[in-house]
Amino acid sequence: MSALREAAAAPDARPVRSSARRRDSLMAYIMLAPVLVLLGTFVVWPAIQAIYLSFFDWSFYTPSQFVGVKNYADVLGDDRFWQAIGRGLVFVVMTVPVSLVLSFLIASLAVSVSRRVSTLLKISIYIPSVISGVIASITFVMIYDYSGGILNALINVVGLPNQAWLGDPRWALGAIALPAVWLGLGISTLIMIAALLDVPQSFYEAAELEGASWWQRTRYITVPQIKNVLLFLLVTGFVASIQQYELPLVMTAGGPQHATELPNLFIFNHFRKDTYVGYSIAAAMLLFAVLGSISSVIFRIVNSEKLVD
């Protein structure tokens, strides 16, 4: 009875806990406010404004005129837009698988050698990531030069004639894919190294005791353990490759015969030539829809319950 009387006389703790929760929630909103303001100012509002302007014949020089879905209809009916999308997907196939395989092989080497050699290897592979895309473009233009380029000098050694690497539609897109892989290899390799270091060594020790080969250890231990990282690199690599802009702009300006005109460069070229930018904005919105759709398909195909553990 005395315990019941003491409990009844004690102050109720629920208002105190409720007040503490409100205070914690208020502090959380205050800490998130700068990020939300920046996100709203530089992402959400520009996106809303772009969607709004895509329904207008909008120009810097004349009053805008509402045209409804005409801009979208024009883009969807433009063969060059779809050719640029298709070219971008081909460019993805040229770059992303190569980048993933090279990153994995270099990362596997980096985690298996001594610390000094590993540090030297990581620094060497990361150097291209800090080089400007414009500088890399100019460097590779010199490498691909028809008369004085290093690449043609090398193939001359084996008796092959000079090739117009950037002037021939057969080679131009592949010639741009090479520096794209080179520029992105450093970051993807470092991410892959971090993923490999996170795999428990006990798994490999048990597999070696069972006589598993390197290929079996890679297939049944390494790849399943780093699936999350592989998915991340696949999606980010796809988005970065299909949106490549600097390399085709500087190296070929989209030529020859539009062979290297990737989606972003197509939109830029149209924006630069057309005083009414509604078409360009509509094309950008449709490109966003295409990227989002394909990315979601990649997640559905590759993702699984185990993958997100």
Disulfide bonds with the S-S distance in Angstrom:
none
